[in-house]
Amino acid sequence: MQNQEFVLTGEYVALCDLLKLAGIVTSGGEGKVRVAQGDVRVDGRPESRKTAKIRAGQVVECDGVRVTVR
């Protein structure tokens, strides 16, 4: 599994936006599809909310990439 860090500039980032910003998907729309398909996990659990608020300390996984949010 590839590990990445993402540094927040605000209080949170929407899950579909994080997938795009981390380079896992090419667009926010693709991120929404991947979440809807069940391809994304947050803190080890499947996440189905496309705009879930991801905050510092959380870990997002998709396509063999683990993103730790700081």
N, CA and C of each residue as an Amber inpcrd file, in Angstrom:
protein
   210
   0.8550000  -1.1850000   0.0000000   0.0000000   0.0000000   0.0000000
   0.8980000   1.2440000   0.0000000   0.5570000   2.1950000  -0.8530000
   1.2860000   3.4640000  -0.9280000   0.7350000   4.4160000   0.1290000
   1.6220000   5.0920000   0.8440000   1.2040000   6.0310000   1.8830000
   1.4540000   7.4710000   1.4410000   0.4840000   8.3300000   1.7350000
   0.5840000   9.7630000   1.4390000   0.1190000  10.5450000   2.6490000
   0.5530000  11.7900000   2.7170000   0.0210000  12.7120000   3.7150000
  -0.6730000  13.8420000   2.9980000  -1.7710000  14.3070000   3.5730000
  -2.4940000  15.4580000   3.0420000  -2.6350000  16.4590000   4.1770000
  -2.1840000  17.6860000   3.9560000  -2.2440000  18.7130000   4.9900000
  -3.4480000  19.6090000   4.7230000  -4.3560000  19.6410000   5.6790000
  -5.5520000  20.4800000   5.5700000  -5.1950000  21.9590000   5.6300000
  -5.9350000  22.7560000   4.8840000  -5.7830000  24.2060000   4.9780000
  -6.9550000  24.8170000   5.7250000  -7.9850000  24.0060000   5.9800000
  -9.1560000  24.4620000   6.7300000  -9.5040000  23.4310000   7.7780000
 -10.7420000  23.4750000   8.2390000 -11.1930000  22.5570000   9.2900000
 -11.4040000  21.1430000   8.7670000 -11.8470000  21.0140000   7.5060000
 -12.1130000  19.7060000   6.9130000 -12.0750000  19.8150000   5.3930000
 -12.1060000  18.6490000   4.7370000 -12.2120000  18.5760000   3.2830000
 -13.2420000  17.5020000   2.9650000 -14.0520000  17.7330000   1.9340000
 -15.0460000  16.7320000   1.5170000 -14.3120000  15.5210000   0.9500000
 -14.8270000  14.3440000   1.2280000 -14.1760000  13.1020000   0.8130000
 -13.9030000  13.0660000  -0.6850000 -14.9020000  13.3760000  -1.5070000
 -14.6960000  13.3140000  -2.9610000 -13.6270000  14.3120000  -3.4050000
 -13.5440000  15.4610000  -2.7380000 -12.5100000  16.4470000  -3.0620000
 -11.1240000  15.9590000  -2.6360000 -11.0480000  15.2990000  -1.4980000
  -9.7670000  14.7680000  -1.0250000  -9.2140000  13.7450000  -2.0160000
 -10.0740000  12.8920000  -2.5420000  -9.6220000  11.8900000  -3.5070000
  -9.0020000  12.5600000  -4.7270000  -9.5900000  13.6650000  -5.1520000
  -9.0470000  14.4080000  -6.2970000  -7.7390000  15.1040000  -5.9180000
  -7.7380000  15.8050000  -4.8020000  -6.5490000  16.5490000  -4.3760000
  -5.3530000  15.6330000  -4.1150000  -5.6250000  14.4140000  -3.6810000
  -4.5500000  13.4500000  -3.3990000  -4.0870000  12.7410000  -4.6730000
  -4.7790000  12.9840000  -5.7900000  -4.3790000  12.3880000  -7.0570000
  -4.8400000  10.9570000  -7.2560000  -5.7880000  10.5040000  -6.4450000
  -6.2940000   9.1340000  -6.5740000  -7.2830000   9.0480000  -7.7350000
  -8.0600000  10.1000000  -7.9370000  -8.9970000  10.1930000  -9.0630000
  -8.6870000  11.4770000  -9.8340000  -9.2220000  11.5760000 -11.0470000
  -8.9180000  12.7380000 -11.8810000  -9.9210000  13.8720000 -11.7450000
 -11.0840000  13.5860000 -11.1380000 -12.0930000  14.6410000 -10.9730000
 -12.9420000  14.3670000  -9.7440000 -13.6230000  15.4150000  -9.2770000
 -14.5350000  15.2480000  -8.1420000 -15.6680000  14.2980000  -8.4850000
 -16.1170000  14.3430000  -9.7420000 -17.1820000  13.4430000 -10.1880000
 -16.7500000  11.9890000 -10.1240000 -15.5220000  11.7290000 -10.5370000
 -14.9940000  10.3680000 -10.4510000 -14.8920000   9.9410000  -8.9890000
 -14.5170000  10.8840000  -8.1260000 -14.4530000  10.5880000  -6.6940000
 -15.8070000  10.1840000  -6.1450000 -16.8490000  10.8900000  -6.5570000
 -18.2090000  10.5640000  -6.1000000 -18.6230000   9.1720000  -6.5510000
 -18.2650000   8.8170000  -7.7870000 -18.5860000   7.4820000  -8.3040000
 -17.8610000   6.4180000  -7.5020000 -16.5800000   6.6420000  -7.2260000
 -15.7990000   5.6500000  -6.4790000 -16.3620000   5.4410000  -5.0730000
 -16.7960000   6.5210000  -4.4320000 -17.4120000   6.4070000  -3.1050000
 -18.7160000   5.6170000  -3.2190000 -19.5430000   5.9450000  -4.2220000
 -20.8300000   5.2650000  -4.4070000 -20.6420000   3.7730000  -4.6820000
 -19.5490000   3.4010000  -5.3340000 -19.2650000   1.9970000  -5.6420000
 -18.7400000   1.2280000  -4.4320000 -18.4290000   1.9370000  -3.3530000
 -17.9130000   1.2740000  -2.1570000 -16.4150000   1.0370000  -2.1920000
 -15.6940000   1.8010000  -3.0160000 -14.2490000   1.6210000  -3.1680000
 -13.4210000   2.3870000  -2.1480000 -14.0650000   3.1510000  -1.2710000
 -13.3380000   4.0400000  -0.3650000 -13.6060000   3.6620000   1.0880000
 -12.5370000   3.6640000   1.8810000 -12.6530000   3.3970000   3.3140000
 -12.0970000   4.5920000   4.0810000 -12.7590000   4.9280000   5.1760000
 -12.2910000   5.9950000   6.0670000 -12.1030000   5.3740000   7.4400000
 -10.9150000   5.4970000   7.9670000 -10.5680000   4.9060000   9.2690000
 -10.9070000   3.4160000   9.3130000 -10.6580000   2.7350000   8.1820000
 -10.8490000   1.2870000   8.1190000 -12.2630000   0.8220000   7.8440000
 -13.2020000   1.7470000   7.7120000 -14.6060000   1.3730000   7.4760000
 -15.0780000   1.9010000   6.1200000 -15.9140000   1.1460000   5.4220000
 -16.4530000   1.6490000   4.1540000 -17.2150000   2.9580000   4.3850000
 -17.0370000   3.9060000   3.4760000 -17.7170000   5.2060000   3.5830000
 -18.5580000   5.4260000   2.3350000 -19.8480000   5.6740000   2.5130000
 -20.7520000   5.8560000   1.3800000 -21.2090000   7.3020000   1.2090000
 -20.8230000   8.1870000   2.1200000 -21.1970000   9.6060000   1.9970000
 -20.1470000  10.3260000   1.1570000 -20.5300000  10.7570000  -0.0190000
 -19.5930000  11.3710000  -0.9650000 -18.9470000  12.6340000  -0.4180000
 -19.6960000  13.3870000   0.3600000 -19.1680000  14.6490000   0.8790000
 -18.8950000  14.5710000   2.3820000 -18.5750000  13.3620000   2.8590000
 -18.2250000  13.2050000   4.2730000 -17.0940000  14.1660000   4.6170000
 -17.1860000  14.7950000   5.7680000 -16.1680000  15.7540000   6.2040000
 -14.9720000  14.9960000   6.7730000 -13.8500000  15.1030000   6.0930000
 -12.6270000  14.4300000   6.5250000 -11.7730000  15.4470000   7.2730000
 -11.4270000  15.0980000   8.4980000 -10.7030000  16.0170000   9.3750000
  -9.3080000  15.4680000   9.6990000  -8.4960000  16.3060000  10.2830000
  -7.1390000  15.9100000  10.6700000  -7.1800000  14.6700000  11.5550000
  -6.2700000  13.7480000  11.2910000  -6.1840000  12.5190000  12.0680000
  -6.8790000  11.3390000  11.4150000  -7.6880000  11.5950000  10.4000000
  -8.3910000  10.4980000   9.7370000  -7.5280000   9.9190000   8.6210000
  -7.8240000   8.6630000   8.2670000  -7.0880000   7.9540000   7.2210000
  -8.0870000   7.4870000   6.1670000  -7.8090000   7.8090000   4.9080000
  -8.6670000   7.4370000   3.7830000  -7.9000000   6.4620000   2.8980000
  -8.5630000   5.3790000   2.4880000  -7.9360000   4.3800000   1.6310000
  -8.7620000   4.1540000   0.3720000  -8.0600000   4.0820000  -0.7740000
  -8.7050000   3.7880000  -2.0490000  -7.6230000   3.3810000  -3.0450000
  -7.8840000   2.3420000  -3.8120000  -6.9670000   1.9080000  -4.8800000
  -5.5410000   1.6660000  -4.3970000  -5.3770000   1.1050000  -3.2320000
  -4.0470000   0.8030000  -2.7360000  -3.2700000   2.0060000  -2.2500000
  -3.9810000   3.1380000  -2.0570000  -3.3460000   4.3570000  -1.5450000
  -3.9680000   4.6840000  -0.2030000  -3.1240000   4.9300000   0.7890000
  -3.5760000   5.3280000   2.1240000  -3.1740000   6.7790000   2.3450000
  -4.1780000   7.6390000   2.5650000  -3.9330000   9.0670000   2.7680000
  -4.1900000   9.3910000   4.2330000  -3.1700000   9.8730000   4.9160000
  -3.3020000  10.3170000   6.2970000  -3.4750000  11.8330000   6.2680000
  -4.5480000  12.2970000   6.8860000  -4.8680000  13.7220000   6.8740000
  -4.2760000  14.3840000   8.1180000  -3.5600000  15.4780000   7.9120000
  -2.9110000  16.2070000   9.0030000  -3.4900000  17.6060000   9.1170000
